[in-house]
Amino acid sequence: MVDYVVQLTKDATRISRANHERLRKAGFDDVAILQITLIASWFNYINRVADALGVGREG
């Protein structure tokens, strides 16, 4: 799961069915894969918004 989230964060265009199949083999069903993807994507999105607006930075 962590490898999947790292790849999603670095370059989501490189996610393939093989990535999803590895998650299934690790015991995650389609709903769990969707949840992992949505949560990681949301955190990536909100962190980029915060970074762009300078949230949490001094000065």
C-alpha positions as CSV (number, residue, x, y, z in Angstrom):
1,M,0.0,0.0,0.0
2,V,2.8,2.4,0.9
3,D,4.5,1.8,-2.5
4,Y,1.2,2.5,-4.2
5,V,0.7,5.8,-2.4
6,V,4.3,6.9,-3.1
7,Q,3.8,6.2,-6.8
8,L,0.5,8.0,-6.7
9,T,2.1,11.0,-5.1
10,K,5.2,11.1,-7.4
11,D,3.5,10.3,-10.8
12,A,-0.1,9.0,-10.8
13,T,0.1,8.5,-14.6
14,R,2.4,5.6,-14.0
15,I,-0.2,3.7,-12.0
16,S,-1.4,0.6,-13.9
17,R,-3.6,-2.4,-13.5
18,A,-0.5,-4.2,-12.2
19,N,-0.3,-1.8,-9.2
20,H,-4.0,-2.6,-8.4
21,E,-3.4,-6.3,-8.8
22,R,-0.5,-6.1,-6.3
23,L,-2.9,-4.5,-3.8
24,R,-5.5,-7.2,-4.4
25,K,-2.8,-9.9,-3.8
26,A,-2.0,-8.1,-0.5
27,G,-5.6,-8.5,0.5
28,F,-7.2,-5.2,-0.5
29,D,-10.5,-5.3,-2.4
30,D,-11.7,-2.7,-4.9
31,V,-13.4,-0.6,-2.3
32,A,-10.2,-0.5,-0.2
33,I,-8.2,0.4,-3.3
34,L,-10.6,3.2,-4.0
35,Q,-10.4,4.5,-0.4
36,I,-6.6,4.4,-0.4
37,T,-6.5,6.3,-3.7
38,L,-9.1,8.9,-2.6
39,I,-7.4,9.5,0.8
40,A,-3.9,9.8,-0.6
41,S,-5.1,12.0,-3.4
42,W,-7.0,14.3,-1.0
43,F,-3.9,14.7,1.2
44,N,-1.8,15.4,-1.9
45,Y,-4.3,18.0,-3.0
46,I,-4.7,19.8,0.3
47,N,-0.9,19.8,0.9
48,R,-0.3,21.4,-2.5
49,V,-3.0,24.1,-1.8
50,A,-1.5,24.8,1.6
51,D,2.0,25.0,0.1
52,A,0.9,27.4,-2.7
53,L,-0.8,29.7,-0.1
54,G,2.1,29.5,2.3
55,V,0.0,28.0,5.1
56,G,2.2,27.1,8.0
57,R,5.3,28.9,6.8
58,E,6.9,31.8,8.6
59,G,7.2,35.1,6.7
